[in-house]
Amino acid sequence: MLYKVLLKSSAAKFLDRISQKDYKIISFHIANLVNEPRPLNSKKILSNKNNIYRIRIGRFRIIYVIDDNNKTVNILEVKLRREDTYRGF
């Protein structure tokens, strides 16, 4: 079953600011979430009832929520990995 991928505006703005090479790599991984929202390189980052996951792509992180009932993947953030990357989730 295919999922619909939605991009939060802050994630879209981040993607607008990165290099074309990085953009291609990250957008490839985002596009693959349509078919498989939980790829092998994803990890659940919170153990509560929210399905918040992250994918590591070199120095970048894609942080997203999976809604299996509505078949959607909401990209919350695309960020450079830093100490505060996961703060606030």
Jmol script that loads the backbone (N, CA, C; Angstrom):
load data "model"
ATOM      1  N   MET A   1       0.839  -1.186   0.000  1.00  0.00           N
ATOM      2  CA  MET A   1       0.000   0.000   0.000  1.00  0.00           C
ATOM      3  C   MET A   1       0.882   1.246   0.000  1.00  0.00           C
ATOM      4  N   LEU A   2       0.593   2.170  -0.867  1.00  0.00           N
ATOM      5  CA  LEU A   2       1.393   3.384  -0.989  1.00  0.00           C
ATOM      6  C   LEU A   2       1.001   4.413   0.059  1.00  0.00           C
ATOM      7  N   TYR A   3       1.994   5.119   0.547  1.00  0.00           N
ATOM      8  CA  TYR A   3       1.794   6.196   1.509  1.00  0.00           C
ATOM      9  C   TYR A   3       1.934   7.537   0.806  1.00  0.00           C
ATOM     10  N   LYS A   4       1.252   8.522   1.324  1.00  0.00           N
ATOM     11  CA  LYS A   4       1.385   9.893   0.828  1.00  0.00           C
ATOM     12  C   LYS A   4       2.428  10.592   1.705  1.00  0.00           C
ATOM     13  N   VAL A   5       3.408  11.244   1.094  1.00  0.00           N
ATOM     14  CA  VAL A   5       4.463  11.936   1.836  1.00  0.00           C
ATOM     15  C   VAL A   5       4.159  13.428   1.843  1.00  0.00           C
ATOM     16  N   LEU A   6       4.073  13.997   3.039  1.00  0.00           N
ATOM     17  CA  LEU A   6       3.814  15.422   3.220  1.00  0.00           C
ATOM     18  C   LEU A   6       5.045  16.064   3.838  1.00  0.00           C
ATOM     19  N   LEU A   7       5.393  17.243   3.356  1.00  0.00           N
ATOM     20  CA  LEU A   7       6.595  17.941   3.804  1.00  0.00           C
ATOM     21  C   LEU A   7       6.195  19.190   4.584  1.00  0.00           C
ATOM     22  N   LYS A   8       6.637  19.278   5.830  1.00  0.00           N
ATOM     23  CA  LYS A   8       6.407  20.484   6.621  1.00  0.00           C
ATOM     24  C   LYS A   8       7.200  21.628   5.992  1.00  0.00           C
ATOM     25  N   SER A   9       6.709  22.850   6.121  1.00  0.00           N
ATOM     26  CA  SER A   9       7.345  23.991   5.443  1.00  0.00           C
ATOM     27  C   SER A   9       8.796  24.208   5.887  1.00  0.00           C
ATOM     28  N   SER A  10       9.112  23.939   7.152  1.00  0.00           N
ATOM     29  CA  SER A  10      10.499  24.118   7.606  1.00  0.00           C
ATOM     30  C   SER A  10      11.434  23.114   6.936  1.00  0.00           C
ATOM     31  N   ALA A  11      10.935  21.901   6.684  1.00  0.00           N
ATOM     32  CA  ALA A  11      11.744  20.902   5.983  1.00  0.00           C
ATOM     33  C   ALA A  11      11.945  21.320   4.524  1.00  0.00           C
ATOM     34  N   ALA A  12      10.910  21.837   3.906  1.00  0.00           N
ATOM     35  CA  ALA A  12      11.014  22.293   2.516  1.00  0.00           C
ATOM     36  C   ALA A  12      11.999  23.454   2.397  1.00  0.00           C
ATOM     37  N   LYS A  13      11.969  24.379   3.351  1.00  0.00           N
ATOM     38  CA  LYS A  13      12.901  25.510   3.324  1.00  0.00           C
ATOM     39  C   LYS A  13      14.340  25.037   3.460  1.00  0.00           C
ATOM     40  N   PHE A  14      14.565  24.037   4.332  1.00  0.00           N
ATOM     41  CA  PHE A  14      15.911  23.499   4.498  1.00  0.00           C
ATOM     42  C   PHE A  14      16.399  22.885   3.184  1.00  0.00           C
ATOM     43  N   LEU A  15      15.532  22.129   2.522  1.00  0.00           N
ATOM     44  CA  LEU A  15      15.909  21.500   1.254  1.00  0.00           C
ATOM     45  C   LEU A  15      16.226  22.528   0.180  1.00  0.00           C
ATOM     46  N   ASP A  16      15.584  23.677   0.232  1.00  0.00           N
ATOM     47  CA  ASP A  16      15.860  24.750  -0.731  1.00  0.00           C
ATOM     48  C   ASP A  16      17.255  25.343  -0.552  1.00  0.00           C
ATOM     49  N   ARG A  17      17.808  25.222   0.656  1.00  0.00           N
ATOM     50  CA  ARG A  17      19.087  25.869   0.971  1.00  0.00           C
ATOM     51  C   ARG A  17      20.304  24.969   0.805  1.00  0.00           C
ATOM     52  N   ILE A  18      20.126  23.677   0.581  1.00  0.00           N
ATOM     53  CA  ILE A  18      21.283  22.783   0.509  1.00  0.00           C
ATOM     54  C   ILE A  18      21.758  22.628  -0.937  1.00  0.00           C
ATOM     55  N   SER A  19      22.915  22.019  -1.087  1.00  0.00           N
ATOM     56  CA  SER A  19      23.491  21.847  -2.422  1.00  0.00           C
ATOM     57  C   SER A  19      22.649  20.890  -3.260  1.00  0.00           C
ATOM     58  N   GLN A  20      22.796  20.982  -4.567  1.00  0.00           N
ATOM     59  CA  GLN A  20      22.048  20.126  -5.487  1.00  0.00           C
ATOM     60  C   GLN A  20      22.379  18.656  -5.255  1.00  0.00           C
ATOM     61  N   LYS A  21      23.643  18.365  -4.983  1.00  0.00           N
ATOM     62  CA  LYS A  21      24.082  16.978  -4.733  1.00  0.00           C
ATOM     63  C   LYS A  21      23.384  16.414  -3.494  1.00  0.00           C
ATOM     64  N   ASP A  22      23.393  17.159  -2.391  1.00  0.00           N
ATOM     65  CA  ASP A  22      22.736  16.723  -1.157  1.00  0.00           C
ATOM     66  C   ASP A  22      21.222  16.620  -1.358  1.00  0.00           C
ATOM     67  N   TYR A  23      20.668  17.562  -2.099  1.00  0.00           N
ATOM     68  CA  TYR A  23      19.228  17.555  -2.373  1.00  0.00           C
ATOM     69  C   TYR A  23      18.809  16.274  -3.094  1.00  0.00           C
ATOM     70  N   LYS A  24      19.580  15.859  -4.080  1.00  0.00           N
ATOM     71  CA  LYS A  24      19.256  14.644  -4.842  1.00  0.00           C
ATOM     72  C   LYS A  24      19.260  13.414  -3.939  1.00  0.00           C
ATOM     73  N   ILE A  25      20.245  13.317  -3.075  1.00  0.00           N
ATOM     74  CA  ILE A  25      20.355  12.162  -2.181  1.00  0.00           C
ATOM     75  C   ILE A  25      19.191  12.134  -1.194  1.00  0.00           C
ATOM     76  N   ILE A  26      18.914  13.269  -0.571  1.00  0.00           N
ATOM     77  CA  ILE A  26      17.848  13.335   0.432  1.00  0.00           C
ATOM     78  C   ILE A  26      16.483  13.130  -0.212  1.00  0.00           C
ATOM     79  N   SER A  27      16.246  13.755  -1.361  1.00  0.00           N
ATOM     80  CA  SER A  27      14.942  13.598  -2.019  1.00  0.00           C
ATOM     81  C   SER A  27      14.720  12.164  -2.481  1.00  0.00           C
ATOM     82  N   PHE A  28      15.788  11.447  -2.827  1.00  0.00           N
ATOM     83  CA  PHE A  28      15.683  10.036  -3.176  1.00  0.00           C
ATOM     84  C   PHE A  28      15.148   9.235  -1.989  1.00  0.00           C
ATOM     85  N   HIS A  29      15.697   9.483  -0.801  1.00  0.00           N
ATOM     86  CA  HIS A  29      15.259   8.774   0.401  1.00  0.00           C
ATOM     87  C   HIS A  29      13.830   9.152   0.783  1.00  0.00           C
ATOM     88  N   ILE A  30      13.480  10.414   0.625  1.00  0.00           N
ATOM     89  CA  ILE A  30      12.107  10.847   0.915  1.00  0.00           C
ATOM     90  C   ILE A  30      11.129  10.181  -0.045  1.00  0.00           C
ATOM     91  N   ALA A  31      11.479  10.123  -1.319  1.00  0.00           N
ATOM     92  CA  ALA A  31      10.606   9.500  -2.312  1.00  0.00           C
ATOM     93  C   ALA A  31      10.397   8.016  -2.030  1.00  0.00           C
ATOM     94  N   ASN A  32      11.402   7.353  -1.485  1.00  0.00           N
ATOM     95  CA  ASN A  32      11.276   5.930  -1.175  1.00  0.00           C
ATOM     96  C   ASN A  32      10.316   5.657  -0.019  1.00  0.00           C
ATOM     97  N   LEU A  33      10.027   6.680   0.791  1.00  0.00           N
ATOM     98  CA  LEU A  33       9.086   6.501   1.903  1.00  0.00           C
ATOM     99  C   LEU A  33       7.668   6.231   1.413  1.00  0.00           C
ATOM    100  N   VAL A  34       7.377   6.559   0.169  1.00  0.00           N
ATOM    101  CA  VAL A  34       6.055   6.283  -0.410  1.00  0.00           C
ATOM    102  C   VAL A  34       5.779   4.782  -0.381  1.00  0.00           C
ATOM    103  N   ASN A  35       6.772   3.995  -0.745  1.00  0.00           N
ATOM    104  CA  ASN A  35       6.620   2.541  -0.794  1.00  0.00           C
ATOM    105  C   ASN A  35       6.928   1.858   0.526  1.00  0.00           C
ATOM    106  N   GLU A  36       7.900   2.368   1.256  1.00  0.00           N
ATOM    107  CA  GLU A  36       8.341   1.737   2.495  1.00  0.00           C
ATOM    108  C   GLU A  36       8.624   2.799   3.550  1.00  0.00           C
ATOM    109  N   PRO A  37       7.637   3.091   4.419  1.00  0.00           N
ATOM    110  CA  PRO A  37       7.844   4.139   5.423  1.00  0.00           C
ATOM    111  C   PRO A  37       8.802   3.740   6.549  1.00  0.00           C
ATOM    112  N   ARG A  38       9.116   2.468   6.639  1.00  0.00           N
ATOM    113  CA  ARG A  38      10.054   1.995   7.665  1.00  0.00           C
ATOM    114  C   ARG A  38      11.201   1.222   7.013  1.00  0.00           C
ATOM    115  N   PRO A  39      12.055   1.929   6.250  1.00  0.00           N
ATOM    116  CA  PRO A  39      13.168   1.226   5.599  1.00  0.00           C
ATOM    117  C   PRO A  39      14.162   0.696   6.637  1.00  0.00           C
ATOM    118  N   LEU A  40      15.053  -0.165   6.194  1.00  0.00           N
ATOM    119  CA  LEU A  40      16.016  -0.786   7.098  1.00  0.00           C
ATOM    120  C   LEU A  40      16.892   0.225   7.831  1.00  0.00           C
ATOM    121  N   ASN A  41      17.185   1.361   7.205  1.00  0.00           N
ATOM    122  CA  ASN A  41      18.048   2.355   7.840  1.00  0.00           C
ATOM    123  C   ASN A  41      17.276   3.364   8.688  1.00  0.00           C
ATOM    124  N   SER A  42      15.987   3.117   8.939  1.00  0.00           N
ATOM    125  CA  SER A  42      15.205   4.018   9.798  1.00  0.00           C
ATOM    126  C   SER A  42      15.252   3.516  11.233  1.00  0.00           C
ATOM    127  N   LYS A  43      14.988   4.420  12.158  1.00  0.00           N
ATOM    128  CA  LYS A  43      14.983   4.062  13.571  1.00  0.00           C
ATOM    129  C   LYS A  43      13.902   4.874  14.269  1.00  0.00           C
ATOM    130  N   LYS A  44      13.130   4.198  15.112  1.00  0.00           N
ATOM    131  CA  LYS A  44      12.123   4.894  15.900  1.00  0.00           C
ATOM    132  C   LYS A  44      12.848   5.664  16.991  1.00  0.00           C
ATOM    133  N   ILE A  45      12.566   6.971  17.121  1.00  0.00           N
ATOM    134  CA  ILE A  45      13.331   7.768  18.083  1.00  0.00           C
ATOM    135  C   ILE A  45      12.568   8.038  19.372  1.00  0.00           C
ATOM    136  N   LEU A  46      11.283   7.723  19.400  1.00  0.00           N
ATOM    137  CA  LEU A  46      10.518   7.839  20.635  1.00  0.00           C
ATOM    138  C   LEU A  46       9.722   6.556  20.835  1.00  0.00           C
ATOM    139  N   SER A  47       9.629   6.101  22.068  1.00  0.00           N
ATOM    140  CA  SER A  47       8.941   4.838  22.305  1.00  0.00           C
ATOM    141  C   SER A  47       7.502   5.031  22.782  1.00  0.00           C
ATOM    142  N   ASN A  48       7.023   6.275  22.790  1.00  0.00           N
ATOM    143  CA  ASN A  48       5.626   6.485  23.186  1.00  0.00           C
ATOM    144  C   ASN A  48       4.705   6.165  22.010  1.00  0.00           C
ATOM    145  N   LYS A  49       3.454   6.568  22.084  1.00  0.00           N
ATOM    146  CA  LYS A  49       2.503   6.186  21.038  1.00  0.00           C
ATOM    147  C   LYS A  49       2.705   6.919  19.718  1.00  0.00           C
ATOM    148  N   ASN A  50       3.512   7.971  19.686  1.00  0.00           N
ATOM    149  CA  ASN A  50       3.830   8.656  18.426  1.00  0.00           C
ATOM    150  C   ASN A  50       4.817   7.819  17.629  1.00  0.00           C
ATOM    151  N   ASN A  51       4.582   7.689  16.363  1.00  0.00           N
ATOM    152  CA  ASN A  51       5.474   6.931  15.484  1.00  0.00           C
ATOM    153  C   ASN A  51       6.478   7.864  14.831  1.00  0.00           C
ATOM    154  N   ILE A  52       7.400   8.390  15.629  1.00  0.00           N
ATOM    155  CA  ILE A  52       8.419   9.304  15.102  1.00  0.00           C
ATOM    156  C   ILE A  52       9.672   8.501  14.770  1.00  0.00           C
ATOM    157  N   TYR A  53      10.115   8.656  13.535  1.00  0.00           N
ATOM    158  CA  TYR A  53      11.277   7.926  13.034  1.00  0.00           C
ATOM    159  C   TYR A  53      12.307   8.896  12.493  1.00  0.00           C
ATOM    160  N   ARG A  54      13.524   8.374  12.300  1.00  0.00           N
ATOM    161  CA  ARG A  54      14.559   9.165  11.653  1.00  0.00           C
ATOM    162  C   ARG A  54      15.339   8.269  10.704  1.00  0.00           C
ATOM    163  N   ILE A  55      15.840   8.898   9.672  1.00  0.00           N
ATOM    164  CA  ILE A  55      16.738   8.237   8.736  1.00  0.00           C
ATOM    165  C   ILE A  55      18.030   9.046   8.724  1.00  0.00           C
ATOM    166  N   ARG A  56      19.151   8.350   8.873  1.00  0.00           N
ATOM    167  CA  ARG A  56      20.457   9.001   8.798  1.00  0.00           C
ATOM    168  C   ARG A  56      20.969   8.915   7.375  1.00  0.00           C
ATOM    169  N   ILE A  57      21.358  10.059   6.849  1.00  0.00           N
ATOM    170  CA  ILE A  57      21.952  10.132   5.513  1.00  0.00           C
ATOM    171  C   ILE A  57      23.205  10.972   5.650  1.00  0.00           C
ATOM    172  N   GLY A  58      24.305  10.315   5.932  1.00  0.00           N
ATOM    173  CA  GLY A  58      25.555  11.036   6.160  1.00  0.00           C
ATOM    174  C   GLY A  58      25.403  11.996   7.323  1.00  0.00           C
ATOM    175  N   ARG A  59      25.615  13.266   7.068  1.00  0.00           N
ATOM    176  CA  ARG A  59      25.513  14.276   8.130  1.00  0.00           C
ATOM    177  C   ARG A  59      24.099  14.815   8.288  1.00  0.00           C
ATOM    178  N   PHE A  60      23.166  14.340   7.481  1.00  0.00           N
ATOM    179  CA  PHE A  60      21.782  14.810   7.530  1.00  0.00           C
ATOM    180  C   PHE A  60      20.869  13.810   8.223  1.00  0.00           C
ATOM    181  N   ARG A  61      19.759  14.324   8.755  1.00  0.00           N
ATOM    182  CA  ARG A  61      18.732  13.492   9.365  1.00  0.00           C
ATOM    183  C   ARG A  61      17.378  13.897   8.816  1.00  0.00           C
ATOM    184  N   ILE A  62      16.568  12.902   8.468  1.00  0.00           N
ATOM    185  CA  ILE A  62      15.172  13.122   8.088  1.00  0.00           C
ATOM    186  C   ILE A  62      14.352  12.622   9.272  1.00  0.00           C
ATOM    187  N   ILE A  63      13.551  13.500   9.851  1.00  0.00           N
ATOM    188  CA  ILE A  63      12.723  13.147  11.003  1.00  0.00           C
ATOM    189  C   ILE A  63      11.265  13.209  10.549  1.00  0.00           C
ATOM    190  N   TYR A  64      10.535  12.111  10.779  1.00  0.00           N
ATOM    191  CA  TYR A  64       9.185  12.033  10.233  1.00  0.00           C
ATOM    192  C   TYR A  64       8.264  11.207  11.125  1.00  0.00           C
ATOM    193  N   VAL A  65       6.959  11.391  10.895  1.00  0.00           N
ATOM    194  CA  VAL A  65       5.912  10.678  11.623  1.00  0.00           C
ATOM    195  C   VAL A  65       5.141   9.826  10.619  1.00  0.00           C
ATOM    196  N   ILE A  66       4.842   8.603  11.023  1.00  0.00           N
ATOM    197  CA  ILE A  66       4.059   7.706  10.176  1.00  0.00           C
ATOM    198  C   ILE A  66       2.651   7.604  10.753  1.00  0.00           C
ATOM    199  N   ASP A  67       1.668   7.835   9.906  1.00  0.00           N
ATOM    200  CA  ASP A  67       0.262   7.655  10.275  1.00  0.00           C
ATOM    201  C   ASP A  67      -0.279   6.509   9.424  1.00  0.00           C
ATOM    202  N   ASP A  68      -0.267   5.306  10.010  1.00  0.00           N
ATOM    203  CA  ASP A  68      -0.689   4.124   9.261  1.00  0.00           C
ATOM    204  C   ASP A  68      -2.178   4.136   8.941  1.00  0.00           C
ATOM    205  N   ASN A  69      -2.987   4.743   9.795  1.00  0.00           N
ATOM    206  CA  ASN A  69      -4.434   4.793   9.547  1.00  0.00           C
ATOM    207  C   ASN A  69      -4.765   5.576   8.285  1.00  0.00           C
ATOM    208  N   ASN A  70      -4.106   6.714   8.096  1.00  0.00           N
ATOM    209  CA  ASN A  70      -4.345   7.565   6.923  1.00  0.00           C
ATOM    210  C   ASN A  70      -3.345   7.337   5.800  1.00  0.00           C
ATOM    211  N   LYS A  71      -2.405   6.419   6.015  1.00  0.00           N
ATOM    212  CA  LYS A  71      -1.361   6.105   5.029  1.00  0.00           C
ATOM    213  C   LYS A  71      -0.588   7.352   4.617  1.00  0.00           C
ATOM    214  N   THR A  72      -0.115   8.095   5.630  1.00  0.00           N
ATOM    215  CA  THR A  72       0.686   9.290   5.355  1.00  0.00           C
ATOM    216  C   THR A  72       2.008   9.246   6.115  1.00  0.00           C
ATOM    217  N   VAL A  73       2.997   9.878   5.535  1.00  0.00           N
ATOM    218  CA  VAL A  73       4.288  10.102   6.169  1.00  0.00           C
ATOM    219  C   VAL A  73       4.483  11.606   6.187  1.00  0.00           C
ATOM    220  N   ASN A  74       4.588  12.181   7.380  1.00  0.00           N
ATOM    221  CA  ASN A  74       4.768  13.631   7.526  1.00  0.00           C
ATOM    222  C   ASN A  74       6.226  13.915   7.867  1.00  0.00           C
ATOM    223  N   ILE A  75       6.926  14.547   6.948  1.00  0.00           N
ATOM    224  CA  ILE A  75       8.322  14.923   7.184  1.00  0.00           C
ATOM    225  C   ILE A  75       8.316  16.160   8.076  1.00  0.00           C
ATOM    226  N   LEU A  76       8.780  15.997   9.309  1.00  0.00           N
ATOM    227  CA  LEU A  76       8.795  17.108  10.260  1.00  0.00           C
ATOM    228  C   LEU A  76      10.010  18.005  10.058  1.00  0.00           C
ATOM    229  N   GLU A  77      11.159  17.379   9.898  1.00  0.00           N
ATOM    230  CA  GLU A  77      12.411  18.135   9.772  1.00  0.00           C
ATOM    231  C   GLU A  77      13.393  17.393   8.890  1.00  0.00           C
ATOM    232  N   VAL A  78      14.189  18.142   8.175  1.00  0.00           N
ATOM    233  CA  VAL A  78      15.404  17.655   7.542  1.00  0.00           C
ATOM    234  C   VAL A  78      16.476  18.572   8.092  1.00  0.00           C
ATOM    235  N   LYS A  79      17.453  17.986   8.794  1.00  0.00           N
ATOM    236  CA  LYS A  79      18.441  18.798   9.507  1.00  0.00           C
ATOM    237  C   LYS A  79      19.840  18.231   9.351  1.00  0.00           C
ATOM    238  N   LEU A  80      20.798  19.094   9.602  1.00  0.00           N
ATOM    239  CA  LEU A  80      22.168  18.641   9.800  1.00  0.00           C
ATOM    240  C   LEU A  80      22.251  18.025  11.186  1.00  0.00           C
ATOM    241  N   ARG A  81      23.007  16.965  11.328  1.00  0.00           N
ATOM    242  CA  ARG A  81      23.144  16.308  12.628  1.00  0.00           C
ATOM    243  C   ARG A  81      23.964  17.180  13.564  1.00  0.00           C
ATOM    244  N   ARG A  82      23.345  17.519  14.690  1.00  0.00           N
ATOM    245  CA  ARG A  82      24.009  18.250  15.764  1.00  0.00           C
ATOM    246  C   ARG A  82      23.512  17.693  17.088  1.00  0.00           C
ATOM    247  N   GLU A  83      24.044  18.221  18.166  1.00  0.00           N
ATOM    248  CA  GLU A  83      23.645  17.747  19.484  1.00  0.00           C
ATOM    249  C   GLU A  83      22.169  17.985  19.783  1.00  0.00           C
ATOM    250  N   ASP A  84      21.610  19.061  19.241  1.00  0.00           N
ATOM    251  CA  ASP A  84      20.218  19.402  19.526  1.00  0.00           C
ATOM    252  C   ASP A  84      19.248  18.962  18.422  1.00  0.00           C
ATOM    253  N   THR A  85      19.667  18.094  17.538  1.00  0.00           N
ATOM    254  CA  THR A  85      18.839  17.702  16.397  1.00  0.00           C
ATOM    255  C   THR A  85      17.497  17.120  16.826  1.00  0.00           C
ATOM    256  N   TYR A  86      17.487  16.302  17.862  1.00  0.00           N
ATOM    257  CA  TYR A  86      16.254  15.613  18.261  1.00  0.00           C
ATOM    258  C   TYR A  86      15.522  16.310  19.403  1.00  0.00           C
ATOM    259  N   ARG A  87      16.039  17.414  19.860  1.00  0.00           N
ATOM    260  CA  ARG A  87      15.393  18.150  20.951  1.00  0.00           C
ATOM    261  C   ARG A  87      14.048  18.697  20.480  1.00  0.00           C
ATOM    262  N   GLY A  88      13.036  18.550  21.296  1.00  0.00           N
ATOM    263  CA  GLY A  88      11.718  19.060  20.960  1.00  0.00           C
ATOM    264  C   GLY A  88      10.790  18.020  20.371  1.00  0.00           C
ATOM    265  N   PHE A  89      11.290  16.806  20.172  1.00  0.00           N
ATOM    266  CA  PHE A  89      10.423  15.757  19.645  1.00  0.00           C
ATOM    267  C   PHE A  89      10.035  14.873  20.749  1.00  0.00           C
TER     268      PHE A  89
END
end "model"
wireframe off; spacefill off
backbone 0.3
color backbone group
